[in-house]
Amino acid sequence: MGKAGTKGVSRTDRERQIVDVAVEEFGRHGYASVSVAAVARRAGISKPLVYSYFDSKDGLFLACVHRVGALLADAVAGAGSRRGSTGHALDTLSAIFTAVEHCRHAWSVLYDPALPPSGEVRDAVSLYRGRLAAMGAAGAAGLLTRAGHDDPLDHELLNGVWQYAVTAVMRWWSEHPEQSAAAMTARCARLLTALGTG
């Protein structure tokens, strides 16, 4: 990723560039391991400049959370027209892959296990995770309802399986950066078909 620089760049563009760098840093190394100094160094700007835009490490991370949270929630909300069918799972994965293809570590920003246990950062992360989980639960419920299954424990279990499966897929993708969004969609289509759900 290129350096943000400071000359001839509008405040809005500079903020966006800093957040681009920070998303990658936080996504790769985790909240606890990233410093504002490291982000500034990577972006080619001064640490005081980062503080002037975001006030603190938490402020910078919060900007990253809002960026990737909105990106992922919008992608999942707009995923395909096959709701209530098994094709919806693939549509959802494809939408996520496409949304974050140039921001591979976005998922890890929201699902970092080392986040602060409380506060504004935790609240923002919980909000976006909750939105994504609710959409996943609705998709699982629609699939089971269409198949005539109304046991709430079945719904709960399928939703849990889906949430963990998506996280596993995204972690695998981060370890295989050579895979494009299209390649990941095709790979998941093959796996879902092999499992009898595609």
C-alpha angles and dihedrals in degrees: 000000000000126000119267096223123191109236123091093358122123119235091247093051092044092052090049092050093049091049090048089057093042094051090056093046095047091041094051100040107020132244095280095053100047124086129195087240091058092051091047091049092049091047092048094239137106124275091234089057091056090050090049089058102037106018095219146005088270090052091052093046090048090056088053092049092052092047097051096032092057091043093053096040092050091048094051093044091055097043112136133296099263096097114160092027134091089249088070091071091058092043089054094049091047091051091051093047092050094046095053102030090113093036102047096168096054093102092054091055090062096038100043108141092206099064121131110276094233143007137069095316093052091045092052093046091048091051094055094039088051092052092050092045092050091052090048091049091050091051093049091047092050092052094049094043091052088052090051097253115135103163105128091213090057088053092049093049096047091048091052092049091050094049093051093043093055091049091049091050092050092048091049090051092052088056091050104048092165089073114096124214089255091050091050091050091051091046093051091046089056092048094047090049091049089051090052095246103096 
